[in-house]
Amino acid sequence: MKNIASISRVGALLMAALLTGCGTVNTFGKLEDGAGAEAGRMWDRWVDAGGDIAVATTWERKVKEGVTANDIEQILRSVAIERNMKEVGILPLSKELEARSGVKQKLLTVYSFCTPATARHMVDFSPHMAAYLPCRISMVERDDGLWLYTLNMDMMVKMGRKLPSPLKEEAWAVRSTIYEMMERASKGEF
């Protein structure tokens, strides 16, 4: 099935190139190295998820049994401090819903982090990047336990136009921090 998806992906890319002509070929030359491979991974996740774009554009981690919501919050903060990223907000959605309805809700909390200088540089490079600010990690209680979700940061650093230095290095540092937060929090690694 993967081979069929890969063949379909290559066919779709070729068709797009043929239909859009020189503009597509010109754009390919402006992309980061490996952009096609990252687009292919996203395409495969999109197909495997039956067209759910959120699956294709996010990372997820199942939280190890025994790791608590409080543990996760402390680990996220710890990594942020270690990596010089600022915590800029917590949105306790499940608590808000409980307060409004009086009905117990499954846990849903959104944590927001930012590296202000990098955010400014990224928005200067592409104002549309402002829609992705700040970086968020969501803790979601599902029937099988806690899960963490965040935007696939590889889209930002691998798929788009080539980022100039030092923005490329700054963006990679943010990507690495979010990835580390997800990994450590999901495993309960203080």
N, C-alpha and C positions, 0 to 999 in steps of 0.2 A: 504494500500500500504506500510505503514511503517513496518507492521508486516512481510510482504513478504521480504522487504529489510533487516530487522533484521535477519530473518531466513536464507536468502542468505548469509549475512555477517558471521554468525556463521558457516554455511556450508563451506564457503570459508576458514575461519580460521582453521577449523578442517581438511579440505583437505590439506591445506598448511602444517599443523603439521604432518599429516600422510605421505605426500610425502617427506618431508625433514627430518623426523625422529628426532633423539636425538638432533641434532643441534638446531632445533626449540624449543624443550622443554628446553634445556640448556639456550637458549637466553631469554626465558620468565622469567627465574629466575633472570636475570640481569637488568630487566626493572624497571622503576619507578612504584610505586603503581598507579593504575588508567590508565596505558598505554593502556590497551585494550579498556577501555571506550572511551578514546580520539581517538583511531584509529577507533572505531565504529562511533563516531560523524563525523569524516572526511570521512569515507566510505559513510555514509548517505548523506552528502553534495555532494560528488562526484556523487552518483547515482541520487540524485535530480537534479543535474546540467547537466545530460546527459553525464557524463564522463569528464566534464571540470575540470581538476586537479587544475587549478588556483583557482577555487571557493572552492574546498575542503581544500586548504592550506592557505587561507587568511581570514582576518577579513575585514568587510566593514561596513561603517556607512554612512547613508544618512545625509547630512548637513541640519540642520533646516533652513527653509526659512528665509531670512533676514540676515543670517550670511554670511559675505563677505569673499573673498579669503584673504584679508588683515587681517581680524579678525582671521581667521584660522592660518595664519602664526604667528601672535603675540601670540596666545594661545599656539601653539606648542613650540615656544621659551620660553614662560613663564614656562610651565610645565618642559621643559628640565632644565632650570635654577633651579627651585624649587627642582628637583629630582637629581641634580648633573650629568646631562647627557650633553655631548658636542654636539653642532650642528657642523657637519663636512662638510656640503655642501648642495647646492640647485641647482637642475637641472631644469631650466625653459624650458622644451621641447616645449611647444606651442609657446613661444616667439622665440625660435630658428627656428622652422618651419616657422613662419611668416616672419622672417628675410630672410630665404632662398627662400621662394615662393612668398612673397608679398601678400599672402592671409591670411585673419583673420582665426585663429584656435580656436577651443574650448580649454579651459584652461586645461593644463596638466603640473603639477609641481611635482617634486620628492624632498622630504626633507630627508636628511640623518642625523642620530644621532648615537652617540657611547659613551660607557663608556669604555675607553681604557683598563683599568686593567682587567675588566671582559672579554672583547674581547680576550685579551691575554690568560687569564686562560681558556676560552672556547676552543680556538684553540690548546692550549697545551693538553687539554683533548681529543679533536678530531680535527685534522687538517682540515677535511672536513667542519667544521663549518665556516672556513674562507669564504666559498662561500656565506654565509648568512650575511656577514658584509658589510657595517654597517647596522644598523636598518634603515629601510626606511618607510616613510609614503607618499603616493602619493595622490595628490588632482586632481580629474578628473571631468571635466564638462561634464555632460550627458544631454540629452534632458529634463530630469526632474529636473535638478539642479546639485549642487555640491555633490560629494561623496568622501570619504576617504577610502583608501585601505592600508593594511599592511599585512605582513606575520603573520600567526597564530602562535604567540609566544608559545602557549600551546604545540605545537609540540616539541619545544626545551626543555621545562621543565617537560613535563608530559609523553612524548612518548618514549624517548630514554633510553639509559643506565642510571643507577642511577648516579646522579651527586654527587661527594663528597662535603662535607662542607669544606670551605665556598662557593665554586662555586655554589652550589645549591641555596643558599640564594642570591648570587649576580645575578644569572640568573633570579631568581624570581623577584628581584627588577627591572631589566631591563624590563621584561615582564609586570610588573605592571605599569611601567612608560609609555611604549608604549600604553598600554590599556587606561590609564588615558588620554594620549594625544588625542587618538581617541575619547573618550567619551566627553571630555570637548570641543574640537575643533568642533565636530559635533553639539554640543548644543549651541555653542557660549558662553561658561562659562569661563570668564576671571578669 
